[in-house]
């Protein structure tokens, strides 16, 4: 219907509801002459008077009676399509939220996030994915994932927003009866030990490796593994030590009696954990809710992992 001004549809519906030009204007918040002009345009387009004066007031013609249901349906569809997406009710949502996390990120974020989902969005679901840098960018842009949460130093530029949550550091892990557990861990002892080194898709370990490389400090990587989850079992049965983000270190020490924490013998760098999202979804109601929840749960004041 290329010649029909779709702005006239509300006038048609208002005239049917009120059967009066003045009341239709009041309902729409416009003047009576504007309603009369709109009715004139509708009559010209459809070649029918649409509403005629009778002893009972204005009455719709058969043509108007046929048009009004479609006009109401069109307005309802527009309202659902343009207004509803700006509303989000977490308590009623059955949406599956997808977040890019490393395995360290899962330990830091998922337990508390799932607890709050059970309370605030009991019918919604969470999906954690591990992606490469290029995949994170692509999935954020396409909407395949809602957020990337953790250490993602390459997510910058004008297409991505980010919010800092808190700062984490590194700590050393070893078995409780390790020969060095009862002694001060000096730099020489640290470098002389055999190390379990994690080469995961998560980028936080790169901070440690870059720091050591710049200072030309070399340690023997007796084991290289892509997984953090196996570390407690490996360390408890060997003389290896591992240097990991302190959140995962405290989590393992709390759950594995055979593992102890030791402060590193040099001032290792800290790194910020952030949440990232694409600008396309900056005003999306669902993403706004999720970002707000994460910012509320994870920040400097509520960081549950011990600090020094």
C-alpha positions as CSV (number, residue, x, y, z in Angstrom):
1,X,0.0,0.0,0.0
2,X,2.6,2.5,-1.1
3,X,0.3,5.5,-1.3
4,X,-1.4,5.1,2.1
5,X,0.0,7.2,4.9
6,X,0.3,4.7,7.8
7,X,0.1,7.5,10.3
8,X,-3.7,7.6,9.4
9,X,-4.3,4.2,10.9
10,X,-4.6,5.4,14.5
11,X,-7.2,8.0,13.3
12,X,-9.3,5.2,11.8
13,X,-9.2,3.2,15.0
14,X,-10.0,6.2,17.2
15,X,-12.9,7.2,15.1
16,X,-14.3,3.7,15.4
17,X,-13.9,3.7,19.2
18,X,-15.4,7.2,19.8
19,X,-17.8,7.6,16.8
20,X,-17.1,11.4,17.2
21,X,-14.5,13.6,15.6
22,X,-13.9,15.8,18.7
23,X,-13.6,12.8,21.1
24,X,-11.3,11.0,18.6
25,X,-9.1,14.1,18.7
26,X,-9.1,14.1,22.5
27,X,-8.2,10.4,22.5
28,X,-5.3,10.9,20.2
29,X,-4.2,14.3,21.7
30,X,-4.7,16.2,18.5
31,X,-7.1,18.9,17.3
32,X,-10.5,18.3,15.8
33,X,-9.4,19.8,12.4
34,X,-6.5,17.4,12.3
35,X,-8.9,14.5,12.8
36,X,-11.2,15.8,10.1
37,X,-8.2,16.2,7.7
38,X,-7.1,12.6,8.4
39,X,-10.6,11.3,7.8
40,X,-10.7,13.2,4.5
41,X,-7.5,11.5,3.4
42,X,-8.8,8.1,4.4
43,X,-12.0,8.6,2.4
44,X,-10.0,9.7,-0.6
45,X,-7.7,6.7,-0.4
46,X,-10.4,4.0,0.1
47,X,-13.1,5.8,-2.0
48,X,-15.6,5.4,0.7
49,X,-17.1,7.8,3.4
50,X,-16.1,5.3,6.1
51,X,-18.1,7.1,8.8
52,X,-21.4,8.8,8.1
53,X,-23.7,10.9,10.3
54,X,-27.0,9.1,11.4
55,X,-29.6,9.7,14.0
56,X,-27.4,7.8,16.4
57,X,-24.3,9.8,15.5
58,X,-21.4,8.7,13.3
59,X,-21.7,5.2,12.1
60,X,-19.1,3.1,10.2
61,X,-19.8,2.0,6.7
62,X,-19.4,-1.7,5.7
63,X,-16.0,-0.7,4.3
64,X,-14.9,0.8,7.6
65,X,-16.2,-2.3,9.5
66,X,-14.0,-4.4,7.3
67,X,-10.9,-2.2,7.7
68,X,-11.0,-1.5,11.5
69,X,-10.0,-5.1,12.7
70,X,-7.0,-5.1,10.4
71,X,-6.1,-1.5,11.6
72,X,-6.3,-2.6,15.2
73,X,-4.2,-5.6,14.6
74,X,-1.6,-3.5,12.8
75,X,-1.4,-1.1,15.8
76,X,-1.1,-4.0,18.2
77,X,1.7,-5.6,16.1
78,X,3.6,-2.2,16.1
79,X,3.2,-1.9,19.8
80,X,4.5,-5.4,20.4
81,X,7.3,-4.9,18.0
82,X,8.5,-1.4,19.1
83,X,7.5,-1.2,22.7
84,X,7.7,-4.7,24.1
85,X,11.5,-5.2,23.4
86,X,12.2,-2.2,25.7
87,X,10.7,-4.1,28.6
88,X,12.3,-7.1,30.3
89,X,10.9,-9.1,33.2
90,X,13.6,-11.3,34.6
91,X,11.1,-13.2,36.8
92,X,9.2,-14.3,33.8
93,X,12.0,-14.7,31.3
94,X,12.9,-18.1,29.8
95,X,15.8,-16.7,27.9
96,X,19.2,-18.5,27.9
97,X,21.9,-15.9,28.6
98,X,25.3,-16.8,27.0
99,X,28.6,-15.5,28.5
100,X,32.1,-16.0,27.3
101,X,34.2,-17.2,30.3
102,X,37.5,-18.9,30.9
103,X,37.6,-21.8,33.3
104,X,39.0,-19.4,35.9
105,X,36.0,-17.1,35.1
106,X,33.6,-19.9,35.7
107,X,35.0,-20.4,39.2
108,X,34.9,-16.7,39.9
109,X,31.6,-15.8,38.4
110,X,29.2,-18.7,38.0
111,X,28.5,-19.8,41.5
112,X,27.2,-16.5,42.8
113,X,25.6,-15.7,39.4
114,X,23.6,-18.9,39.4
115,X,22.5,-18.2,43.0
116,X,21.1,-14.8,42.0
117,X,19.5,-16.3,38.8
118,X,17.6,-18.8,41.0
119,X,16.3,-15.9,43.0
120,X,15.7,-13.2,40.4
121,X,15.2,-15.1,37.1
122,X,14.2,-18.6,38.1
123,X,13.1,-19.6,34.6
124,X,16.1,-18.2,32.8
125,X,19.2,-20.2,31.9
126,X,22.9,-19.6,31.7
127,X,25.4,-20.8,29.0
128,X,29.1,-20.5,29.5
129,X,31.3,-20.7,26.4
130,X,35.1,-20.6,25.9
131,X,36.0,-18.9,22.7
132,X,39.1,-17.5,20.9
133,X,39.6,-13.8,20.6
134,X,38.2,-13.6,17.1
135,X,35.3,-15.8,18.0
136,X,34.4,-13.5,21.0
137,X,34.3,-10.4,18.8
138,X,32.2,-12.2,16.2
139,X,29.8,-13.7,18.7
140,X,29.3,-10.4,20.6
141,X,28.5,-8.6,17.4
142,X,26.1,-11.2,16.1
143,X,24.4,-11.6,19.5
144,X,25.5,-15.2,19.8
145,X,26.8,-14.3,23.3
146,X,25.5,-11.6,25.5
147,X,28.7,-10.7,27.3
148,X,32.4,-11.5,27.6
149,X,33.4,-11.4,31.3
150,X,36.9,-11.7,32.6
151,X,40.3,-10.7,31.1
152,X,39.9,-9.8,27.4
153,X,42.6,-7.2,26.7
154,X,41.9,-7.2,22.9
155,X,38.3,-6.2,23.1
156,X,38.6,-2.5,22.4
157,X,37.7,0.1,19.8
158,X,34.5,1.9,19.2
159,X,32.4,-1.2,18.7
160,X,32.7,-2.5,22.2
161,X,31.9,-1.2,25.6
162,X,33.5,-2.4,28.8
163,X,33.1,-2.0,32.5
164,X,35.8,-2.8,35.1
165,X,34.6,-5.1,37.9
166,X,37.6,-5.7,40.1
167,X,41.4,-6.4,40.1
168,X,43.0,-9.8,40.7
169,X,46.6,-11.0,41.2
170,X,48.7,-14.2,41.1
171,X,49.5,-16.7,43.8
172,X,51.6,-19.9,44.0
173,X,50.2,-23.3,44.7
174,X,52.0,-26.4,46.0
175,X,51.2,-29.5,48.0
176,X,51.0,-29.1,51.8
177,X,54.1,-31.4,52.4
178,X,56.1,-29.9,49.6
179,X,59.8,-29.4,50.5
180,X,59.4,-25.6,50.1
181,X,56.0,-25.3,52.0
182,X,57.7,-24.7,55.3
183,X,60.4,-22.4,53.9
184,X,60.3,-18.9,52.5
185,X,59.8,-19.0,48.8
186,X,62.7,-17.0,47.4
187,X,63.2,-16.1,43.8
188,X,66.0,-18.6,43.4
189,X,63.9,-21.4,44.9
190,X,60.9,-20.3,42.7
191,X,63.0,-20.4,39.5
192,X,64.7,-23.7,40.5
193,X,61.5,-25.6,41.0
194,X,59.6,-27.6,38.4
195,X,56.5,-25.8,37.4
196,X,53.1,-26.8,36.1
197,X,52.2,-24.1,33.5
198,X,48.7,-23.5,32.2
199,X,48.4,-22.5,28.6
200,X,44.7,-21.9,28.5
201,X,42.5,-19.9,26.1
202,X,42.0,-17.4,28.9
203,X,44.4,-14.5,28.6
204,X,45.3,-13.9,32.3
205,X,48.2,-16.2,32.2
206,X,49.8,-14.1,29.4
207,X,50.2,-11.3,31.9
208,X,52.4,-13.6,34.0
209,X,54.4,-14.9,31.1
210,X,55.0,-11.5,29.6
211,X,56.2,-10.2,33.0
212,X,58.7,-13.0,33.4
213,X,59.9,-12.7,29.8
214,X,60.6,-9.0,30.1
215,X,62.7,-9.6,33.2
216,X,64.5,-12.5,31.5
217,X,63.3,-14.8,34.3
218,X,63.1,-18.4,33.1
219,X,61.5,-21.3,35.0
220,X,61.4,-24.9,34.0
221,X,57.9,-25.9,32.7
222,X,57.9,-29.6,33.6
223,X,54.3,-29.7,32.6
224,X,52.3,-27.6,30.2
225,X,48.5,-28.1,30.2
226,X,45.5,-26.2,28.8
227,X,43.4,-26.9,31.9
228,X,43.3,-25.4,35.4
229,X,41.0,-28.1,36.7
230,X,43.6,-30.8,36.9
231,X,46.1,-28.8,38.9
232,X,45.1,-29.8,42.4
233,X,45.4,-33.5,41.6
234,X,48.8,-33.0,39.8
235,X,50.3,-30.8,42.5
236,X,49.2,-33.0,45.4
237,X,51.2,-35.9,44.0
238,X,54.3,-34.1,42.6
239,X,56.9,-31.5,43.7
240,X,55.6,-29.1,41.0
241,X,54.4,-25.7,41.8
242,X,51.9,-23.5,39.9
243,X,51.3,-19.8,39.7
244,X,47.7,-19.0,39.0
245,X,45.1,-16.2,39.5
246,X,44.5,-15.9,43.2
247,X,40.8,-16.6,42.9
248,X,41.3,-20.0,41.5
249,X,44.2,-20.6,44.1
250,X,41.9,-19.8,47.0
251,X,39.1,-21.9,45.6
252,X,41.4,-24.9,45.3
253,X,43.0,-24.4,48.7
254,X,39.5,-24.3,50.3
255,X,38.4,-27.5,48.6
256,X,41.6,-29.6,48.6
257,X,43.3,-30.0,52.0
258,X,46.5,-31.2,50.3
259,X,47.0,-27.8,48.6
260,X,48.5,-24.7,50.2
261,X,49.0,-21.1,49.0
262,X,52.3,-19.4,49.0
263,X,52.9,-15.7,48.0
264,X,55.2,-15.4,45.0
265,X,58.7,-14.1,45.7
266,X,58.4,-11.1,43.3
267,X,55.9,-8.4,42.7
268,X,53.8,-10.0,40.0
269,X,51.4,-7.7,38.0
270,X,47.7,-7.4,38.7
271,X,45.0,-7.6,36.0
272,X,41.5,-6.2,35.8
273,X,38.5,-8.3,35.2
274,X,35.8,-6.6,33.1
275,X,32.6,-7.2,31.3
276,X,32.4,-6.4,27.6
277,X,29.5,-6.0,25.2
278,X,28.9,-4.8,21.6
279,X,27.5,-1.4,21.0
280,X,24.6,-2.9,19.0
281,X,23.2,-4.3,22.3
282,X,24.1,-1.3,24.5
283,X,20.4,-0.4,25.1
284,X,19.0,-4.0,24.8
285,X,16.8,-4.5,27.9
286,X,17.9,-8.1,28.5
287,X,21.6,-7.2,28.3
288,X,21.1,-4.1,30.4
289,X,19.6,-6.3,33.2
290,X,22.4,-8.9,33.0
291,X,25.1,-6.2,33.0
292,X,23.5,-4.5,36.0
293,X,23.3,-7.8,37.9
294,X,27.0,-8.6,37.2
295,X,28.1,-5.1,38.2
296,X,26.1,-5.4,41.4
297,X,27.5,-8.8,42.3
298,X,31.2,-8.3,41.3
299,X,33.0,-5.2,42.2
300,X,35.8,-4.1,44.6
301,X,33.5,-3.8,47.6
302,X,32.0,-7.3,47.1
303,X,35.1,-9.2,45.8
304,X,34.9,-12.4,47.8
305,X,38.5,-13.5,47.2
306,X,41.1,-12.5,49.8
307,X,43.3,-9.6,49.1
308,X,46.7,-8.4,50.2
